[in-house]
Amino acid sequence: MQNTSKQYDEVISVCRDLFINKMKDYGSAWRILRLPSLTDQIFIKAQRIRSLQDNDVRKVDEGERSEFIGVINYCVMALVQLEKGVVYQPDLSVDEAIILYDQKVAVTKALMMNKNHDYGEAWRDMRVSSLTDLILQKLLRVKQIEDNAGKTLVSEGIDANYQDMINYAIFALIHLEE
């Protein structure tokens, strides 16, 4: 599991760098997005990944890697929105956004390490396509919870689903690097 932690941090470093650069370019414009809008953005990324996996012909010269990075960063944004709420004007500096990003990733990594211990790194035997399908399944769950105004009877909340999607996308990126 030591290697998993290191690989996880390497993937997050790439995602974090892109997040910071986009914050410098665009500011925190994403703070105006409501949760269903973020969920839909993640859904578009996941659908594109699945399409890339299923189709032999690609008409845009971008692969799965950049889309998985997008899934991760949009999920982190969604976790921030869950905590801070939606605003009508961008309200975070780059430094504030990085602190929130790092907090959300730290909690998500801790969850991954605990689950990884209990599951015995089962994800290492999974295919990238299966991880994509799990992300899509989580998205459909989140959409249903959103349609139910956030109410669940026995299920985990939206935040746990976003965290799982982050972890599945990181696992997929680790597989793609290997």
Buried (B, 14 or more C-beta within 10 A) or exposed (E): EEEBEEBBEBBBEEBBEBBBEBBEEEBBEBBBBEBEBBBBBBBBBBBBBBEBEEEEEEEEEEEBBEBBBBBBBBBBBBBBBBEEEEEEEBEBEBEEBBEBBEBBBEEBBEBBBEBBEEEEEEBEEBEBBBBBBBBBBBBBBBBEBBEEEEEEEEEEEBBBBBBBBBBBBBBBBBBEEE
